[in-house]
Amino acid sequence: MESFEIILADDHAVIVEGVKAVLKSHSRLKVKGDFSNSKSLLDFLSKDKADLILLDIDIPGADKLNLLKKIKLSYPQTKVVIFTMHKGMNYFLEAKKLGADSYVLKSDLISFLPTILLKALKGEFYCSDELKQLLDKQNKKEIIKPKELEILSFIAQGMKYADISKQIGKSEKTIEYYVYKLRKKYDVKNNVDLLLKLSNEIILKE
């Protein structure tokens, strides 16, 4: 029976060892190596290959989903399963758009991981049940617009409305109106509470 080579990209040693222990019991899945930062992972891929990468998008140097984008552009035949704590729907949707082959939350039972990886290797996309529930809810509720997310990201970086206005080419009053509508929509009184409420949705560039 065909076996597959797996790479682990995660900087949490306990998680890496736990995944290794679970995969060890499955003869078809061989852990070829583990990497704790994007540089070592990309250095390996430039010289060698694997069938699938189990990727935490928060490893040092990953720049969130930009690492996924780099891998998929340079090594399109390699399957990439996102393994993350990020439950935000916009992270999930962006990862899927960039070519992720599955999206697994670290809060899921790790014992199901081998089945998920084997499905991904066959081309079957998997996402955690918690995300499926969010998807069902958001089919009935409008997802935050890209421009709103962009403004929130700038606010989270400490930028003032005037600076955001110059950055995105909208008037300062327009920025204020966007934020006012978001506060009203999510029933919060200030930007701090707004950012806290939507923290899982906002993707910040390093």
Secondary structure as UniProt FT lines:
FT   STRAND          4..9
FT   HELIX           13..24
FT   TURN            27..28
FT   STRAND          29..35
FT   HELIX           38..47
FT   STRAND          52..55
FT   TURN            57..58
FT   TURN            60..61
FT   TURN            63..65
FT   HELIX           66..74
FT   TURN            76..77
FT   STRAND          79..84
FT   HELIX           89..97
FT   TURN            98..99
FT   STRAND          102..105
FT   TURN            106..107
FT   HELIX           110..112
FT   HELIX           113..121
FT   TURN            122..123
FT   HELIX           129..138
FT   HELIX           146..156
FT   TURN            157..158
FT   HELIX           161..168
FT   HELIX           172..185
FT   TURN            186..187
FT   HELIX           191..197
FT   TURN            198..201
//
